[in-house]
């Protein structure tokens, strides 16, 4: 077995380089490259996860929730059933009329496999008119 010379991806240039290497290895597949293919796939996946997490952390909790609903093609009603809260409460949260409580943040974190603190960042509610 030959020694692998890959490291954790630290920037977009390295990411693109590894993606290109992986593409070349899979196009000219040989079983002797299985370990390198697995390693590159893992490193690329890890980098993608980190970049996604950075993007999600920059959203306020309501923007994040709306993004997750759209990305996962989940309706507000379906989410309410999954996490055990009323559909009206989900709607009020997405309209900035109600805040995300700690209990709701825990349920959202569990549902979307994210740290619940992501949903507890401060954001402004809309004032009732």
Backbone as numpy.savetxt, mean C-alpha at the origin, in Angstrom:
# Nx Ny Nz CAx CAy CAz Cx Cy Cz
27.09 -23.28 -7.23 26.25 -22.10 -7.23 27.14 -20.86 -7.23
26.81 -19.90 -8.08 27.62 -18.70 -8.13 27.15 -17.68 -7.11
28.04 -16.80 -6.73 27.75 -15.78 -5.74 26.88 -14.68 -6.36
25.83 -14.27 -5.63 24.95 -13.20 -6.10 25.49 -11.85 -5.62
25.37 -10.86 -6.48 25.95 -9.56 -6.12 24.91 -8.45 -6.16
23.81 -8.67 -5.49 22.74 -7.66 -5.45 22.58 -7.14 -4.04
22.14 -5.89 -3.94 21.92 -5.26 -2.63 20.50 -4.71 -2.58
20.11 -4.26 -1.43 18.80 -3.62 -1.27 18.75 -2.40 -2.18
17.62 -2.21 -2.84 17.47 -1.10 -3.79 17.36 0.21 -3.02
18.21 1.16 -3.42 18.27 2.44 -2.72 17.75 3.62 -3.54
17.60 3.44 -4.85 17.13 4.56 -5.68 16.46 4.05 -6.95
15.85 4.96 -7.67 15.09 4.61 -8.87 16.00 4.04 -9.96
17.21 4.55 -10.08 18.15 4.05 -11.09 18.48 2.58 -10.84
18.77 2.25 -9.60 19.06 0.86 -9.25 17.82 -0.02 -9.46
16.67 0.51 -9.10 15.41 -0.21 -9.32 15.23 -0.54 -10.81
15.39 0.46 -11.67 15.24 0.24 -13.12 16.26 -0.78 -13.64
17.48 -0.69 -13.12 18.53 -1.63 -13.50 18.14 -3.06 -13.14
17.65 -3.25 -11.91 17.26 -4.59 -11.46 16.06 -5.10 -12.26
15.12 -4.22 -12.58 13.96 -4.63 -13.39 14.42 -5.11 -14.76
15.37 -4.40 -15.33 15.91 -4.80 -16.64 16.64 -6.14 -16.54
17.44 -6.30 -15.50 18.14 -7.58 -15.31 17.15 -8.73 -15.16
16.10 -8.51 -14.37 15.10 -9.54 -14.16 14.40 -9.89 -15.47
14.07 -8.88 -16.23 13.42 -9.11 -17.52 14.32 -9.95 -18.44
15.60 -9.61 -18.49 16.54 -10.36 -19.32 16.67 -11.82 -18.86
16.74 -12.01 -17.54 16.86 -13.37 -17.00 15.62 -14.21 -17.29
14.47 -13.60 -17.24 13.25 -14.37 -17.49 13.02 -14.61 -18.97
13.46 -13.68 -19.80 13.33 -13.88 -21.25 14.24 -15.00 -21.74
15.44 -15.08 -21.16 16.41 -16.12 -21.54 16.51 -17.11 -20.38
15.36 -17.64 -19.98 15.27 -18.46 -18.77 16.19 -19.67 -18.81
16.85 -19.85 -17.65 17.65 -21.04 -17.39 17.48 -21.35 -15.90
17.28 -22.60 -15.56 17.06 -22.96 -14.16 18.24 -22.60 -13.27
19.42 -22.45 -13.84 20.58 -22.08 -13.02 20.47 -20.64 -12.52
19.54 -19.87 -13.10 19.34 -18.47 -12.66 18.17 -18.32 -11.69
17.59 -19.42 -11.23 16.43 -19.36 -10.35 16.68 -18.53 -9.09
17.83 -18.73 -8.44 18.13 -17.97 -7.22 18.24 -16.48 -7.50
18.87 -16.14 -8.60 19.02 -14.72 -8.94 17.66 -14.12 -9.31
16.84 -14.86 -10.01 15.48 -14.39 -10.35 14.68 -14.18 -9.08
14.74 -15.13 -8.16 14.03 -14.99 -6.89 14.51 -13.78 -6.10
15.82 -13.60 -6.04 16.37 -12.48 -5.29 15.98 -11.14 -5.91
16.12 -11.01 -7.21 15.73 -9.76 -7.88 14.24 -9.49 -7.70
13.43 -10.52 -7.83 11.99 -10.37 -7.64 11.68 -9.87 -6.23
12.34 -10.45 -5.25 12.14 -10.03 -3.86 12.56 -8.59 -3.65
13.75 -8.22 -4.13 14.25 -6.86 -3.95 13.35 -5.83 -4.64
12.87 -6.15 -5.81 11.98 -5.25 -6.55 10.65 -5.12 -5.81
10.11 -6.23 -5.34 8.86 -6.22 -4.59 9.00 -5.37 -3.32
10.10 -5.56 -2.61 10.35 -4.81 -1.37 10.43 -3.31 -1.65
11.12 -2.92 -2.71 11.24 -1.51 -3.08 9.86 -0.94 -3.43
9.08 -1.70 -4.19 7.72 -1.25 -4.55 6.86 -1.03 -3.31
6.95 -1.95 -2.35 6.20 -1.81 -1.10 6.61 -0.54 -0.35
7.91 -0.29 -0.26 8.41 0.90 0.44 7.94 2.18 -0.24
7.98 2.21 -1.56 7.55 3.40 -2.29 6.05 3.62 -2.13
5.28 2.54 -2.14 3.84 2.65 -1.93 3.54 3.17 -0.54
4.27 2.67 0.45 4.06 3.11 1.83 4.38 4.59 1.97
5.47 5.05 1.33 5.81 6.48 1.39 4.70 7.32 0.77
4.14 6.86 -0.33 3.04 7.58 -0.99 1.82 7.63 -0.07
1.48 6.50 0.52 0.30 6.45 1.37 0.45 7.29 2.62
1.64 7.35 3.17 1.89 8.13 4.38 1.70 9.62 4.11
1.91 10.07 2.88 1.77 11.48 2.56 0.31 11.90 2.36
-0.60 10.96 2.28 -2.02 11.29 2.15 -2.63 11.51 3.53
-3.65 12.37 3.60 -4.36 12.43 4.88 -5.22 11.18 4.98
-5.69 10.82 6.17 -6.42 9.56 6.34 -7.65 9.40 5.44
-8.37 10.48 5.16 -9.55 10.38 4.31 -9.13 10.13 2.87
-8.13 10.86 2.39 -7.62 10.63 1.03 -7.13 9.19 0.90
-6.44 8.71 1.92 -5.94 7.34 1.93 -7.10 6.35 1.85
-8.12 6.56 2.66 -9.27 5.65 2.65 -9.95 5.64 1.28
-10.16 6.80 0.71 -10.80 6.89 -0.61 -9.93 6.19 -1.65
-8.62 6.41 -1.58 -7.69 5.77 -2.52 -7.75 4.25 -2.38
-7.77 3.76 -1.15 -7.82 2.31 -0.91 -9.14 1.71 -1.40
-10.23 2.42 -1.19 -11.52 1.92 -1.68 -11.50 1.81 -3.20
-11.00 2.85 -3.87 -10.93 2.83 -5.33 -9.97 1.75 -5.84
-8.80 1.69 -5.24 -7.78 0.73 -5.67 -8.25 -0.71 -5.52
-8.96 -0.98 -4.44 -9.43 -2.34 -4.17 -10.84 -2.61 -4.68
-11.42 -1.60 -5.35 -12.78 -1.72 -5.92 -13.79 -2.17 -4.86
-13.74 -1.48 -3.71 -14.64 -1.78 -2.60 -15.58 -0.58 -2.43
-16.87 -0.86 -2.35 -17.83 0.22 -2.11 -17.81 0.60 -0.63
-18.34 1.77 -0.35 -18.45 2.20 1.04 -19.33 1.23 1.83
-20.40 0.76 1.19 -21.30 -0.18 1.86 -20.58 -1.49 2.18
-19.82 -1.99 1.21 -19.08 -3.24 1.44 -18.06 -3.07 2.56
-17.36 -1.93 2.57 -16.40 -1.67 3.64 -17.11 -1.65 4.99
-18.26 -1.00 5.04 -18.99 -0.91 6.32 -19.35 -2.31 6.83
-19.75 -3.20 5.92 -20.06 -4.58 6.33 -18.81 -5.32 6.80
-17.71 -5.11 6.11 -16.47 -5.82 6.46 -15.93 -5.41 7.83
-16.04 -4.11 8.16 -15.43 -3.65 9.41 -16.45 -3.40 10.52
-17.72 -3.64 10.22 -18.74 -3.57 11.26 -19.13 -2.17 11.71
-19.20 -1.23 10.79 -19.72 0.10 11.11 -20.81 0.44 10.09
-21.56 1.49 10.37 -22.68 1.81 9.47 -22.17 2.42 8.16
-22.90 2.19 7.07 -22.54 2.80 5.79 -22.55 4.32 5.88
-23.47 4.88 6.68 -23.54 6.34 6.84 -22.26 6.87 7.49
-21.71 6.13 8.45 -20.47 6.56 9.09 -19.32 6.57 8.10
-19.22 5.54 7.28 -18.18 5.51 6.24 -18.35 6.71 5.31
-19.59 6.98 4.90 -19.85 8.12 4.02 -19.49 9.43 4.70
-19.85 9.59 5.96 -19.52 10.81 6.70 -18.01 11.01 6.81
-17.28 9.92 6.99 -15.81 10.01 7.06 -15.26 10.46 5.72
-15.74 9.86 4.63 -15.20 10.22 3.30 -15.60 11.63 2.87
-16.63 12.19 3.52 -17.07 13.57 3.23 -16.49 14.56 4.24
-15.58 14.09 5.09 -14.93 14.94 6.11 -15.91 15.48 7.15
-16.99 14.75 7.40 -17.97 15.18 8.39 -17.75 14.51 9.74
-17.08 13.35 9.76 -16.80 12.63 11.00 -15.34 12.20 11.00
-14.77 12.15 12.18 -13.37 11.76 12.27 -13.22 10.24 12.34
-12.04 9.78 12.04 -11.71 8.36 12.17 -11.24 8.14 13.61
-12.02 7.38 14.36 -11.66 7.10 15.76 -10.57 6.03 15.82
-10.03 5.83 16.99 -9.02 4.79 17.17 -9.59 3.41 16.83
-10.83 3.16 17.23 -11.44 1.86 16.96 -11.61 1.65 15.46
-12.04 2.68 14.77 -12.21 2.57 13.31 -10.84 2.43 12.65
-9.85 3.18 13.13 -8.50 3.08 12.57 -7.95 1.67 12.71
-8.21 1.03 13.85 -7.77 -0.36 14.06 -8.43 -1.28 13.03
-9.72 -1.10 12.82 -10.45 -1.93 11.85 -9.96 -1.68 10.43
-9.73 -0.42 10.08 -9.23 -0.09 8.74 -7.83 -0.65 8.52
-6.99 -0.51 9.54 -5.63 -1.05 9.45 -5.64 -2.55 9.22
-6.50 -3.24 9.95 -6.61 -4.69 9.78 -7.16 -5.04 8.40
-8.17 -4.33 7.96 -8.80 -4.60 6.66 -7.83 -4.40 5.50
-7.04 -3.31 5.57 -6.17 -2.97 4.45 -4.71 -3.36 4.69
-4.43 -4.06 5.78 -3.08 -4.54 6.09 -2.08 -3.38 6.18
-2.51 -2.33 6.88 -1.66 -1.16 7.11 -1.59 -0.89 8.60
-0.57 -0.14 9.00 -0.47 0.27 10.40 -1.64 1.20 10.70
-2.36 0.94 11.78 -3.55 1.73 12.08 -3.23 3.20 12.34
-1.99 3.50 12.74 -1.60 4.90 12.97 -1.70 5.73 11.70
-1.61 5.07 10.55 -1.73 5.77 9.27 -3.07 6.49 9.17
-4.09 5.94 9.81 -5.43 6.52 9.75 -5.70 7.52 10.88
-4.71 7.75 11.74 -4.92 8.64 12.87 -4.23 9.99 12.73
-3.64 10.24 11.57 -3.02 11.55 11.37 -4.11 12.62 11.40
-3.78 13.79 11.93 -4.81 14.84 12.00 -5.20 15.36 10.61
-6.45 15.71 10.49 -6.98 16.33 9.27 -8.17 17.18 9.67
-8.55 18.10 8.82 -9.64 19.02 9.15 -10.98 18.47 8.68
-11.95 18.56 9.58 -13.32 18.22 9.23 -13.98 19.44 8.61
-15.00 19.19 7.81 -15.78 20.30 7.23 -16.77 20.77 8.29
-16.92 22.06 8.37 -17.86 22.62 9.33 -19.28 22.48 8.79
-20.19 22.18 9.71 -21.60 22.07 9.32 -22.11 23.46 8.95
-22.89 23.52 7.86 -23.41 24.83 7.45 -24.87 24.96 7.72
